[in-house]
Amino acid sequence: MALQKEIIVIGDVEMGAGNFTDDFISDEALSELIIELGMRDHPIDLILNGDTFDFLKCPYFEKNQLTYPRHITKEISLSKLNLIYHAHNRVFRALRKFSKNEKNHLFFIIGNHDFDLVYTSVQNKIKEYLNNPKNVSFRESYHFQDVYVEHGHQYDFLNKINFDKLFLTYKKKQILNLPFIALGLISKFMVMKEDHPFLERIFPRPTLFSFERKVIKKITLGTVSYFLKSMFYYPFRYYFDPTYTYPRELFSELYRRIKKVHWDVDNVIHVFKRKKRRSLKKNWLHILGHVHDKYIEDKKGTAIIHPGSWRDEYDLDKESKKLTSRPKRYVQVLIADEGKEYQVIDHPIKRSPLDFTKVVNNELKHLKLAAKEENFEPVFY
């Protein structure tokens, strides 16, 4: 089969600063995959499909202390990118090697965790880290022939970005116009993430919360408190701060989540189908990220795929209380003269099962054990 192009889609890597809030430890596996892709003879489009970087949960150094500011200037984004670059330098080196070959093209799709990529200065800095190749692009989506790729957060009511108004002005400075839920994560829940850095990696959430009721109580009380203050206190206390506007349109959605104790990303497929009817008729293959569960729907010559996440995540068995590491997956699309095909490929990583009770008793210890198994050296601040 004579290949015109190979398309590789990898989503939700979520590289952070190498600290407690960084959930990516598979540098070795991802780097080896990227380098191997770059050595193939035919042209390859490598699409990093959103949330490649976890700017949202990445800290910022201010007066020698780690902080999580809600007013994100380009200077703050660049500072966070510097931390990510040094924590995951191996991946950047692999991307540099991949993009050195002019037949290849590297696409960074913007997600809700790496909204900072809209800053031109951040894009230029990433290109500089990669030795300024010409074959690197930053986009909202990718489209080649009848293959369509985007992150998927635009179909998630709480996480969608206003691409018509990317920036706000605060104290004469340009800042990111972050979604309400992102501001809540930064302002309220990063402290909880630092307190329970491992538990946030565990799925399904209902099973986790059935064992750890104190955690769901903490999350629910924190959410109710932040929401009520966002409705009745913050808009008046911080009247001149555009990040504290009254969240009227979010009331019913947040009430639904609080009532159902639902603190996870919603399935976006049904919204995608409703809003992308023309695309579904026109395109053969649609690849989304954002939702970390594997999903494949292939009907009547049209396919929709979620390959899953590259974060360090675990499935919790309710009976045995064993934690099994989730596999890393990517989508391969082959476009040839004779036709086209796709497959979702599991990338093998050997990991030992963990005991949930032991993890709860010492989360830091098990963060280190997990990182050691994948030959990752975190920077625990």
PyMOL commands that set and color helices and strands:
alter all, ss='L'
color gray80, all
select helices_A, chain A and resi 27-38+74-87+89-100+115-118+120-129+153-155+180-195+199-201+205-211+213-232+234-237+242-244+248-260+269-275+277-282+356-361+363-373
alter helices_A, ss='H'
color red, helices_A
select strands_A, chain A and resi 3-10+44-49+60-62+65-67+105-109+136-139+141-144+147-150+167-170+173-176+202-203+285-288+295-299+302-306+314-316+322-325+328-336+339-347+354-355
alter strands_A, ss='S'
color yellow, strands_A
deselect
rebuild
show_as cartoon
